[in-house]
Amino acid sequence: MKYRFLGRSGLQVSELAMGTQTFGWGVDQQTANRMAGQFVQAGGNLFDTSSTYNDGESERILGSWLGTISRRESVVIATKVFFQTGEGPNDFGLSRKHILATVDRSLERLGTDYVDLLQAHCFDMSTPIEETLRAFDDLVSCGKVRYLGVSNFTPSQLMKTAMLSRIHDYAPIVSLQAEYSLIVRSTEWELLPVCREEGIALLAWSPLAGGWLSGKYQRGRSAPPDSRVGRGDRWDDKAEQRESELTWRVIDALTEIAAARGKSVSQVALNYILGHPDPIIPIFGARTPDQLATNLGSVDWSLDEAERQKLSDASAVPLPYPYRFVERYTRRPE
């Protein structure tokens, strides 16, 4: 496993991050302990969770495992704040009150006195971003948080946040967590350039497009009964929306390359992201140690340029305005 600096910070994180949304939903404490240890043994150090994953069970289970390791400092724990944590009017959003209360509860569940990366889970249209950033900065100043990030921000919201942090000399935003995969490449249009220009790391959530790029689905075949679509679980509606000619075109290309390479479809899909010119960090999830082992097999090898181009062509969608207009008239060196 290789390591990458998290944006312009001095923090080094593994090139793959382990998402723990399945902890407390399909993954019990014993299995979570085994998989977390398996990830660390492979060289991984970045774990991603949230205050609201499975009503806090994800943090609690991760925290229980965290208490079993010899050095807390050996891993990087990222959590998030925004979504509803109770029935009260202030149990939602990025207000100072909700942020501070949520972080205290997260620390209690995680069994630690600090989190390495605190992320705003979504932009809050109802709270001034200055209020959020001041609360975030105070958490860094008092030692409860080491680094700050955001998730699910538009390009303009991300740029404004970065600028305000700089203007007010607040602790900087070092990462953006955004959806990115061979099926969802719109992140490349503007979010990725902003990250590049501002020195913000991109953490890619759902790099396998909700399981569609896991190799379980094939054109013309029914969904396997043990898959998300086959089970009709909580991601079923979202997964069904992904079924399109674009999806099947990408899966066909992945399947062909995987067969030629002797790799799994998911390994090829993750390796495509790992090989991006920008240091994008995929956050993958797993329900079993076998799934985890498969995903870990996406490192220590690289697709060649022809394979990358094949996947880029298969997943390409026409640029909308104004990106198409700007692209047409951009000058490039001869």
Steps between C-alpha positions, in 0.01 A plus 500: 500500500635841405436822692395846390502838670150617585484817294760754601516365853787294634267209579570184302213259437475171316407510131184304585262601779273253674141615530314370803138566406441124514610485866181446696310413183595158370835506683514414870777583747694178449501529120583872518799427724625241254459727198654806667801292597518358150502851353774618735705186431488588129637848579174694518465771763201716398155408635192703404180509707224744596303604805181374333609171342258245645397738780857524625566125502772536236697734728438283805620181328801678348578647842482161665758368253707814547528419869666166419797635301829590662543849350206733433738721301561226244161552334310796358135524602269719291142574600227740387235737634182638343216248485232456765607358835180552698146638500583855605508804270877534550585135436574562133732711287825687546409743777758552773267334751447185293866470400634523856239265645544246220879495525482436876267204442721370219807512724312309768391227257846477345663481840764755413574859597548620141406424141758543229264638236164667561290550187186699432282223353305740276483873436245667727295760313343614830816580694757768412818320398693745722323356806591148396863585431542681832363198687730270301800722574421502872491120501846491346626760748375303801650175372184299436562504123826486306392584141190626321318391187168534321274270300227548242578865425453667163809653336398854599427393859837327522683801359321742735578276797869482411522876450323586826727265693799679354361851556413435865813292566291199600636147485492412127275257320733218393255257337180468302299181506295472180336227299729385221513186289505386139124561501507836679776708341337844523730564797773550239327801345566751777539346846822322412658813345412699814660232716809506281535879512430528873706204616196305624503120496211321331355201685273307264189353657312221319793425265318180398175688433299339775617152401427531129873478423563209736465235228170366629289645221524394135305616198195283433518313832284528810657658807651237735285442810789599731550838330355836604252501214422132546437541873298819453687657792517865601709598196264326259333815361833671440649186346212458256543858382855411395378248242554668162682448173794696644519261796492192280760649267734558793436152642570341160835680476593415859408134450712474186807658663455299822491173307811590303687612812389219731351758736152553637268767359512695827880492504514650152242767590693602812834490320366741238442756777832426670680565171342841446756782452353667808556303824139392557438271799212251453292419807376143464265304721473127564261262673736203522874436536495346151356819349763700685779275370374543145498879526849502651613325182453825309841633613861422398428478127388742228279505194685591184411808295295303246291343777448836670394654170255218437336562837503878451331464163240257635411731793511830312191721486465824300608809691213737582519877460714690604763227533461404135545863389810558714654170392453588134692827529772401746849560359747217535871477426580352162 
